[in-house]
């Protein structure tokens, strides 16, 4: 890593990240892989889309990560009648000293962590209001551009089984999400622990703030400097390129996926206390980076294949 970070105690920062995971586990039982991937997304300065059946703790997980990292949290409940200005903000008339003036009233997008709950319930016009914020970290309203607070993340949720009154996310927007995380049901033992924790204990177990936003920004800078061997980088790029010619695929992943795969592999390596990227980091992040960037053809859908199946087949060929 560069000499500019020579005075940074990297071991201490990696230790704090370990404590972040411990604090999150006070509220989230199980889902260790998902928590790791969510932290990887944050360390890589990206946005994440969380998908699962209702009631699996998506909102609680995101809120908890914000609590333990000392980040401002904002929640947007998406509905069909939600307007873009309800997210970005709007101009209002304010009186001061007998004079009236237009003042921009900031919306909930102006936070470090923005939870876009049930994002696929918003209309395409409202979904598009998030595009500039997710990609450029800024909002344009009434001809003015406003920078969003840093760090900044959009963490969105959607329920795959409840399709009534929903609007599928366009490819341009799904591509803005660095990761798509899919939560599964907990095991029987984990579900007993969840019931014991929330039905018999405190409604929301307390957590400690163990990482400041300045420390998080420092970690993000360090993650970008984690070295990647040429052979690992080239093999990761070839894996992404292979999605474009794979069987049962209409459209493969773009170069943005190649960048995302390397970025998240770096973040995973740092999160696990290493200063180099291994091929295991790449394979661990392949599914969440690629699954929402691959469009299957009708034959795959007829045969019940998923994008994860395609990724697994490619990983087998490249491992």
Secondary structure, 3 states (H helix, E strand, C coil): CCHHHCCCCHHHHHHHHHHHHHHHCCCCCCCHHHHHHHHHHHHCCCCEEEECCCCCCHHHHHHHHHHHCCCCEEEEECCCCCCHHHHHEEEEEEEECCEEEEEEEECCCCCCEEEEECHHHCCHHHHHHHHHHHHHCEEEECCEEEECCCCCEEEEEECCCCCCCCCCCCHHHHCCCCEEEECCCCCHHHHHHHHHHHHCCCCCCCCCCCCCHHHHHHHHHHHHCCECCHHHHHHHHHHHHHCCCCCCEEECCCHHHHHHHHHHHHHHHHHCCCCECCHHHHHHHHHHHHCCCCEECHHHHHCCCCHHHHHHHHHHHHC
